[in-house]
């Protein structure tokens, strides 16, 4: 106990030291550069997977310095407090984009119905520069209104409205991340591609310049960038033939351009309390980069700091008076208000306050990037997955990610799959059967009958895979009443959660399935069956302890749910694996080959309440767009599949590289889907899949029907 308190005290001191040291917070880590800047003990590197953590640290008044991209700053400005301040901006050789709208000189002005019927030359959505859909549709949302139709997605309603409002136009490239739906939209609303030089409505080569070429080839209005517009107005008589259309509807000449969106510079941010310290540090360590600082030469740390801050040789740091990030951004850009379109909002169910905060960042990022439908965040009442699933089932929320443990339970609550995570192979669930090394009662799978089982949780992935194995091998009754057939097959056991009524697993003998469960503190009660850490035998580690203590005769666990050190501990020589073919391993321990697990499956899935076809399609389209914007893109302002606030596995597992949808050929997704589909079908097995059994009367009716057709 004494050593525990010494360790605890040391960690507290270490935390205080860390909290007081100045940190350069970066996701662009370079070990050599970080070692060099730490030499004078004024600054240390803090490597983070996402700049969001840097912003949140500054919001907590920690002495951290970080550089943000324009979109990172724009996103954060609508969420963080006045405590996050800008102390400088990065001036680059290339000026950030500034969008402009150009019209023919005979246009009388206005950004509403006055534009109706005009031929719009849009640059499309595929750009080298990071220009969001929100910016590229700024004129559209000022001018066009949607007519709500229940049988159409919001995405289709948007392009339908554009098609009906504008005349023949060009909006090249990708409209939606669902390629089949993209082709459907372009076929249904062809006027939006009529002015494009390509019949396939393919992307422009230089979008913001090619839109001006479209303007001179029959268009009436074009969206471009000020740099291209300046060159455009120098050509021939363009300065007499065209005007700038301003956001307020007025017109100006080429000599007095008006900008719709002026992109921010990259900025240096810190906490308000650290602003003076960080400013002094930049002046002293990077004098040749800081504007208006006298310098006879660079310091020894400049190139290392420049590398970590991603500064080129020509970039300059313009130091500013400490200004709240919100004030800095709002002085240059208009922050979007969450749209309410046709009363459709995708409600994301979360289970903790921290997950709710990450969801709010996703909500804000979705707004700033123009994703549809808009989302909101709903925290479940009991702050757990079961209450989250109930919330969706009762239509209090729409969608959430669940661990594979809850796939069967989600089906009992009539929820459907929307997407699967493409799980890192090191994070796949490898489900195995384990017995004690001295086991002499086991010869084949049927010997499990009447024996006590140790499960991580009742109704979970191990439970599901084990029943599926027994059914396929005709060891257990071929029934989809899993609660009944499992309860009758096993002896007195410990399956945490078997006492939960809200699992919706009928005919569960909770008394038998909870009989061997005990709490960690055995002085509290003789039995404790809840599926939570207070149960000594909860989760895969607990199930092994259950087997080790003799509270069960065998265990079914997921190896990847065990800590790596735990798999290699010497005590595991007490165990032996039973492979999916029913054979007992010749060697003790938990080290296995790929043929041993009874199932290898993905980490989980996204589920939702599939109310209508349009609800389904809205959800899928949002998820596909979300995955591209906040997962696939390299230059993204928000990383939805990374940790948040230094906490892993919020909204999605951190092992998720992306999402995949129906039709995936991923074998581990296929195994997971088969386990779930088998649990709903009670017919014969063909290639590992149960086939529906049709009543004889049904077969007779079908034969009679076709006989009448002949």
Buried (B, 14 or more C-beta within 10 A) or exposed (E): EEEEEEEEEEEEEEEEEEEEBBBBBBBEEBEEBBEBBBEEEBBBBBBBBBBBBBBBBBBBBBBBBBBBBBBBBBBBBBBBEEBBBBBBBBBBEEEBBBBBBBBBEEBEEBBEEBBEEBBBBBBBBEBEEBBBBBBBBBBBBBBBEBEEEEEBBBBBBBBBBBBEBBBBBBBBBBBBBBEEBBBEBBEEBEBBBEBBEEEEBBBBEBBBBBBBBBBBEEBBBBBBBBBBBEEBBEEEEBBEEBBBBBBEBEBEEBEEBBBBBEBBBBBBBBBBBBBEBBBEBBBEBBBBBBEEBEEEEBBEBBBBBBBBBEBEEEBBBBBBEBBBBBEBBEEBBEBBEEBEBBEBBBBBBBBBEEBBBBBBBBBBBBBBBBBBBBBBBBBBEEBBBBBBBBBBBEEBBBBBBBBBBBBBBBBBBEBBBBBBBBBBEEBBBBBBBBBBEEBEEBEEBEBBEEBBBBBBBBBBBBBBBBBBBBBBBEBBBBEBBBBBBBBBBBBBBBBBBBBBEBBBBEEBBBEBBBBBBBBEEEEEEEBBBBBEEEBBBBBBBBBBBBBBBEBBBBBBBBBBBBEEEBBEEEEBEBBBBBBBEBEBBEEBBBEBEEEBBBBBBBBBBBBBBBEEEBBBBBBBBBBBBBBBBBBBEEEBBBBBBBBBBEBEBBBBBBBBEEBBBEEBEBEBBBBBBBBBEBBEBBEEBEEEBBEEEEEEEEEEEEEEEEEEEE
